[in-house]
Amino acid sequence: MGRVRGGTVRRRFTLLYASGYLASGTVLLALAYLLSGTRVTALAPERLPGRVPPGGSEPGSDLAAAEQRIRDLGSRLADAQQNRRLLVGFLIALAVTAVVSLLLGRLLADRVLRPLRLITAATRRISAENLHERLAVSGPADEVKQLADTVDGLLERLADTVTVTIGRLRRKLGGPPVITTTTGVGYRIADAPNA
């Protein structure tokens, strides 16, 4: 399967799930159509009624043959119309399946990505003032939990590094250091423990 480029992970998951649903729906509809007993019929007669084949025949038998041929053609025409209605019905079902596939794909993509959105939001809330907070994601030991645990470990190491650095600065400067952020706002760290 080719890689879907561009867009968000949500869009890629949606297309992936939708294509799977649509492919299975297409196979199901194709099998149903083939197993329904439809067949392609030729509406062109093998010979025209009223035309005497080489070697000749009785005039009365031509009329009976023509009437029989008309009945056969009428039956074939009815079969062809029924086959056409069945095909149109299956094509409509395929279009509905495509729409439902996209909706289900979107729903599944949202469900799969929800834990990642929660992790992202929680990580954005953590700042210098609340560096002690952790994600503490609960749930099965899957890839999302591993990611959350990795971020928690990173935050733990970052908090330890900040604490050690503040302790060193305190000892060096003889008082609480002032930390200036990239936005130019200064913070006075007075409650940091000595390291």
Residue, then its C-alpha position, 0 to 999 in steps of 0.5 A: m500500500g502506498r504512503v499517503r503524504g501530506g495532511t495530518v495524522r487524523r486525515r491519514f488514519t481516516l483515509l486508511y480506515a475508509s479505504g479498508y472499509l470501502a474495499s471490503g464493501t466493494v468486494l462484498l457488493a461485487l460478490a453479491y452481484l456475481l452470485s445473484g445470477t445476473r448474466v450479460t445477454a445479447l439482445a441481437p437475434e441470431r437471425l431475423p424473424g420472417r427471413v427464410p433460412p437457406g433451404g426454405s421452410e413452411p410459411g406457417s412455421d415462420l410465423a410461429a418461429a417469429e412469435q417464439r422469437i419475439r417472446d424470447l426477446g421480450s424475456r431477454l429484455a426483461d432480464a436485461q432491465q432487471n440486471r440493470r436495476l440490480l446494477v444501479g442498486f449495487l452502485i447506489a449501495l457502493a456510494v452509500t458505503a463510501v460515505v459511511s466508510l469515510l464517516l467511520g474512518r473519521l470516527l475511528a481516527d478521532r478515537v485512536l488519536r484522542p489519547l495523543r491529544l490529551i497528552t499534548a494538552a497536558t504537556r502544554r500546560i506544564s511550565a516552569e511553575n508546575l514542573h512537578e506535574r506529570l501526565a500519569v496516563s493510565g490504561p493498557a501498556d501500549e504505545v501511547k502509554q509508553l509515550a506518556d511514560t517517556v514524557d513523564g521521565l523527561l519531565e522528571r529529568l528536567a525538574d531534577t536538572v532545574t533543581v540542581t541548577i537553581g541550587r548551584l546558582r543559589r550557592k554561587l550568588g548567595g541568594p535566590p536567582v532570577i530566571t528570565t524566560t524567552t518572553g522577558v518575564g522574570y521569575r524569582i525562584a525562592d522555594a527551590p530546595n538547596a541541592 
